[in-house]
Amino acid sequence: MLATVATFANRQIAASSLLRPLLRTLPVPHDLARVTDIDRNAEVEENAVGLPKGTVDAIWQAAENLYCTGFYPAIMLCLRRRGKIVMNRAIGYASGYLDESTGKPGKTPVNVTTNTPACIYSASKAITAMAIHKLAEQRKIDLLDPVAHYIPEFAARGKERLNIYQILSHRGGVPGIPVDEPAETVADHARMLELICAAEPLCSHGRAQAYHALTGGPILQEIIERVTGQPLRNYWREHFKQPMGFRFLDYGATPEDFALMARDYICGAKLPGAINRYLKEFLAIDAGKDAHLLNRYQFFVDPIAAGNMVGTAEELSRFFQMLLDNGRYEDKQIVAPLTVQHATLENSPHRIDGVLKIPLRFSAGMMMGGERFGLYGRRTERAFGHLGLVNILGWADPERDISVGLLTTGKPLLAHNLPFFALLVEAISGKMPRDGVQRRSR
C-alpha cells in the first residue's frame, strides 16, 4: 500500500510543471506496458530455478516503482538464477524522450528494448580488472610488482613502490586529476597517463583507500598494452568478447552501435557549487556544464578502461555469471577458477572511502557486498560486482546463485530516487533463497 502511494506521488512530482524544472524529471507514461519490453523467449519459469511463484512480478514491480520516480528515461534488468535467465526486461525510452534544444519532452521517443546497449560507466572497472587478472594468470605480470616496473614514469614523486594490486583495490594513491583539466581529458588516454604519473600520491605506502574513479583504468590499460604489445580492445576481444559471444560488450562503440545506444540524462536538482567542484576532481566532469559529453560519440571513440564500456543488461549479467561459474562459459574456460578467487577475495573490511565518503569494501577489482547491508542488499557478504554512474550495478552472489545486470540511463545526483533504487536491489537479493553455496557444493 505504501509503495503504491509513493509511486502515485512520484508520478505527480515527475509531471508537475512546477517541480519538473527544479528536479529535471521526465513525465512517466500512464501505460507502463506500452514502454515495457520482455524477452519471453529467454525467461524461464520461476519454479525451474527454485523460486516461488510471484517472485519475478514482485521484483519487476520494484523496478516499475523506481521508473515512476521520473529520473530514469530507461531501466534495463537481467537476472540469472542457477545460470538461467528468470528476468530480462526493459522499461522506458532509449532516445528521443527529450528535445535538447528546449529541454522539454521529445515528440518522437524511441522505446528501449532488452537488446538496447548502454554505457555501463564505472562497472567497466570490474571487467578491466579481470583482463589484468587474466594477464597475471598467463604469468605475463605479477600483481605485486610495482607499477613502475612496467611504466617507469609512474615512479615520479614517490610512487616507485606502489603496486598493481594496490591500483586494483583503490589504494594506489592517485584518485584524481587537476580540476582545471577540460572534461575531454577523460577520453585522452595519453594525457590521463601523463597526469597520473606526475601526481603526488596520497600515501606512498598504498594504505589510503580512495576510490579511483578514472585514474586506475589508464594505468591498467597501459600495463596491458605495454606487456602484450596490442591495444586493450584486441586483448579483451580475444580472451573475453569473442569466446563469450558478446554482441556489444566492449570498450566504446562503433558509429553504428553508438546510433543504437540508449542516451543518458543528467537529472535531479542542480548540485551546489562546492559539491560540483569536489566531484570535478575525481570524475573530471562538471555535472552542470559537461553533461552533454556523455551522449557525444567523442566519448566512445577510444577505450576508457575505467568507464566507457557499452553493453546490454543481459551481457553484463552473462559476464558475472561466468565468474560465478568459476570462470567458465558454456564449454570454454575463460579464466581459471583460482583467478576468480584472486579477483573476488576481500582485501579489507568496510571502511569510509576517502573519495566517496561512504563505507566501501573492495577486492582486487571488485566492490564487495556486506553482512548487514551493502551495495547488493542485506546479508550479501559474499557478493561481488561494481557500481556504475550512478545507479548501474553488475554483480554476482554465490550464496543466492544469481548474476545481475542493472542498467539505468538517468543520472540523478541530487534527488529522492535513492530509497526506490535500494528497494529494487533489496527486492532482488531479499527474495532469493541463500541456497547457492550448498547447491553448488553437492
Residue pairs with C-beta under 8 A, 6 or more apart in sequence:
3 61
3 65
3 423
6 65
6 420
7 64
7 65
7 68
10 28
10 65
10 68
10 69
10 70
10 420
11 28
11 68
11 70
13 19
13 23
13 25
13 69
13 70
14 20
14 23
14 25
14 26
14 27
14 28
14 68
14 69
14 70
14 71
15 25
15 27
15 28
15 70
19 25
20 26
20 27
20 70
21 103
22 269
23 70
23 71
23 267
23 268
23 269
23 415
24 265
24 266
24 267
24 268
24 269
24 270
25 69
25 70
25 71
25 267
26 70
26 71
26 73
26 97
26 98
26 105
26 265
26 267
27 70
27 105
28 67
28 68
28 70
29 35
32 64
32 67
32 68
32 91
35 91
35 92
35 93
35 111
35 112
36 89
36 90
36 91
37 89
37 90
37 91
37 111
37 112
37 113
37 114
38 88
38 89
38 114
39 85
39 88
39 89
39 114
39 314
42 85
42 88
42 114
42 314
43 56
43 85
43 86
43 87
43 88
44 84
44 85
44 86
46 52
46 53
46 54
46 55
46 56
46 86
47 53
48 84
49 81
49 82
49 84
49 86
50 81
50 82
50 433
50 435
51 81
51 86
51 431
51 432
51 433
55 86
55 431
56 86
56 87
58 427
58 431
59 77
59 79
59 87
59 424
59 427
59 428
59 431
60 77
60 87
60 89
61 427
62 420
62 423
62 424
62 427
62 428
63 75
63 77
63 89
63 91
63 424
64 91
65 420
65 423
65 424
66 72
66 75
66 417
66 420
66 421
66 423
66 424
67 75
67 91
67 92
69 412
69 415
69 416
69 417
69 420
71 267
71 268
71 410
71 412
71 415
71 417
72 92
72 391
72 408
72 409
72 410
72 417
73 92
73 93
73 94
73 97
73 98
73 112
73 262
73 263
73 264
73 265
73 409
73 410
74 90
74 91
74 92
74 93
74 94
74 112
74 116
74 118
74 262
74 407
74 408
74 409
74 410
75 90
75 91
75 92
75 406
75 407
75 408
75 409
76 89
76 90
76 112
76 114
76 116
76 118
76 262
76 312
76 313
76 405
76 406
76 407
76 408
77 87
77 88
77 89
77 90
77 313
77 404
77 405
77 406
77 407
78 85
78 87
78 88
78 89
78 114
78 312
78 313
78 314
78 316
78 317
78 404
78 405
78 406
79 85
79 86
79 87
79 88
79 317
79 402
79 403
79 404
79 428
80 86
80 317
80 318
80 321
80 402
80 403
80 404
81 400
81 401
81 402
81 432
82 401
82 436
82 439
83 321
83 324
83 325
83 401
85 314
85 317
88 114
88 313
88 314
89 114
90 112
90 113
90 114
90 116
90 313
91 112
92 111
92 112
92 409
93 109
93 110
93 111
93 112
94 110
94 111
94 112
94 113
94 116
94 261
94 262
94 263
94 409
95 109
95 110
95 262
95 263
96 106
96 107
96 108
96 109
96 110
97 105
97 106
97 109
97 263
97 265
98 104
98 105
98 106
98 265
99 105
99 106
99 107
100 292
112 262
114 312
114 313
114 314
115 312
116 260
116 261
116 262
116 312
117 248
117 253
117 257
117 260
117 261
117 262
117 310
117 311
117 312
118 261
118 262
118 264
118 310
118 311
118 312
118 407
118 409
119 261
119 264
119 294
119 299
119 300
119 307
119 308
119 309
119 310
119 388
120 309
120 310
120 311
120 316
120 388
120 392
120 394
120 407
121 307
121 308
121 388
121 389
121 392
122 213
122 306
122 307
122 386
122 387
122 388
122 389
122 392
123 309
123 316
123 385
123 386
123 387
123 388
123 392
123 393
123 394
124 217
124 251
124 304
124 305
124 306
124 307
124 308
124 309
124 388
125 216
125 217
125 305
125 306
125 307
125 365
125 386
126 365
126 366
126 367
126 385
126 386
126 394
127 236
127 240
127 249
127 309
127 319
128 217
128 220
128 221
128 232
128 305
128 306
128 365
129 168
129 220
129 343
129 364
129 365
129 366
130 240
130 323
130 335
130 339
130 343
130 365
131 220
131 224
131 232
131 235
131 236
131 239
131 240
132 141
132 143
132 164
132 168
132 220
132 223
132 224
132 365
133 143
133 335
133 339
133 342
133 343
133 364
133 365
134 239
134 240
134 335
134 339
135 141
135 223
135 224
135 227
135 228
135 235
136 142
136 143
136 339
136 342
137 335
137 336
137 338
137 339
140 227
140 228
141 150
141 164
141 223
141 227
142 164
143 163
143 164
143 165
143 168
143 342
143 364
144 163
144 164
144 165
145 163
145 164
146 155
146 160
146 161
146 162
146 163
147 154
147 159
147 162
147 163
147 164
147 167
147 172
147 219
147 223
148 154
148 155
148 159
148 160
148 162
150 222
150 223
150 226
150 227
151 193
151 197
151 219
151 222
151 223
151 226
153 197
154 160
154 162
154 196
154 197
154 219
156 197
156 198
157 198
157 199
157 200
157 201
158 200
158 201
158 204
159 173
159 174
159 197
159 199
159 201
159 204
161 204
161 205
161 206
162 172
162 173
162 201
162 204
162 206
163 206
164 220
164 223
165 347
165 364
166 172
166 173
166 206
167 212
167 216
167 219
167 220
168 216
168 220
168 364
168 365
169 209
169 347
169 348
169 362
169 363
169 364
169 365
170 209
170 210
170 211
170 212
170 216
170 353
170 362
171 203
171 206
171 207
171 208
171 209
171 210
172 201
172 206
172 212
172 215
172 216
172 219
173 201
173 202
173 203
173 204
173 206
173 208
173 210
174 196
174 199
174 201
174 202
174 212
174 215
175 202
175 210
175 211
175 212
175 213
175 215
175 282
175 354
175 355
176 213
176 215
176 281
176 282
176 355
177 185
177 192
177 195
177 196
177 199
177 214
177 215
177 281
177 284
178 195
178 281
179 277
179 280
179 281
181 191
181 195
181 284
183 284
183 285
183 286
183 289
183 290
183 293
184 293
184 298
185 191
185 192
185 195
185 284
186 192
186 214
186 284
186 285
186 293
186 299
186 304
186 307
187 298
187 299
187 301
187 302
187 304
187 308
189 218
189 221
189 222
189 302
189 303
189 304
192 214
192 215
192 218
193 218
193 219
193 222
196 215
196 218
196 219
202 208
202 210
202 354
208 354
209 348
209 351
209 353
209 354
209 360
209 362
210 353
210 354
210 355
211 282
211 353
211 354
211 355
211 356
211 360
212 306
213 282
213 283
213 306
213 307
213 355
214 282
214 283
214 284
214 304
214 306
214 307
215 306
216 306
217 304
217 305
217 306
217 307
218 305
218 306
220 305
221 232
221 303
221 305
224 232
224 235
225 231
225 232
225 235
228 235
231 303
232 251
232 303
232 305
233 250
233 251
233 252
233 303
236 250
236 251
237 250
239 334
240 246
240 319
240 334
241 249
241 250
243 329
243 332
243 334
244 318
244 319
244 322
244 329
244 332
244 334
246 311
246 315
246 318
247 312
247 315
248 257
248 310
248 311
248 312
248 315
249 309
249 310
249 311
249 312
249 315
249 316
249 319
250 309
250 310
250 311
251 302
251 303
251 304
251 305
251 308
251 309
251 310
252 299
252 300
252 301
252 302
252 303
252 304
252 308
252 309
252 310
253 261
253 297
253 300
253 310
255 297
257 310
258 297
258 300
261 310
262 407
262 409
263 295
263 409
264 294
264 295
264 409
264 410
264 411
265 409
265 410
265 411
266 287
266 291
266 294
266 411
266 413
267 410
267 411
267 412
267 415
268 411
268 412
268 413
268 414
268 415
268 417
269 414
269 415
270 287
270 288
270 414
271 279
271 287
271 288
271 413
271 414
276 286
276 287
276 288
279 285
279 287
279 413
280 286
282 355
283 389
285 291
285 293
285 294
287 411
287 413
291 411
293 299
294 411
299 308
300 308
300 310
307 388
307 389
312 405
312 407
313 405
313 406
313 407
314 405
315 405
316 394
316 405
316 407
317 394
317 403
317 404
317 405
318 329
318 403
318 405
319 394
320 385
320 394
320 395
320 396
320 403
320 404
320 405
321 329
321 396
321 403
322 328
322 329
322 334
322 335
323 335
323 340
323 343
323 344
323 384
323 396
323 403
324 396
324 398
324 401
324 403
326 337
326 340
327 333
327 334
327 335
327 336
327 337
327 339
327 340
328 334
342 364
343 363
343 364
343 365
343 366
343 384
344 363
344 366
344 368
344 384
345 363
345 364
346 361
346 362
346 363
346 368
347 362
347 363
347 364
348 361
348 362
349 361
350 359
350 360
350 361
350 370
350 374
351 359
351 360
351 361
352 358
352 359
353 359
353 360
359 370
360 367
361 367
361 368
361 369
361 370
361 374
362 368
363 384
366 384
366 385
366 386
367 375
367 384
367 385
367 386
367 387
368 374
368 381
368 383
368 384
369 375
369 376
369 377
369 380
369 381
369 382
369 383
369 384
369 395
369 397
370 380
370 381
371 379
371 381
372 378
372 379
374 380
374 381
374 383
375 383
375 385
375 387
375 393
375 395
375 425
376 383
376 385
376 393
376 395
376 397
376 404
376 425
376 428
376 429
377 425
377 426
377 428
377 429
377 430
378 426
378 429
378 430
379 429
379 434
380 397
380 399
380 429
382 397
382 398
382 399
382 437
383 395
383 396
383 397
383 398
383 399
383 400
383 429
384 395
384 396
385 393
385 394
385 395
385 396
385 404
386 393
386 394
386 395
387 393
388 394
388 407
389 411
390 411
390 412
390 413
391 406
391 408
391 410
391 411
391 412
391 417
391 421
392 406
392 407
392 408
393 404
393 406
393 425
394 404
394 405
394 406
395 403
395 404
396 402
396 403
396 404
397 403
397 404
397 429
397 432
397 436
398 436
398 437
398 440
399 434
399 435
399 436
399 437
400 429
400 432
400 433
400 434
400 435
400 436
401 432
401 435
401 436
401 439
401 440
402 428
402 429
402 432
402 436
404 428
406 424
406 425
410 417
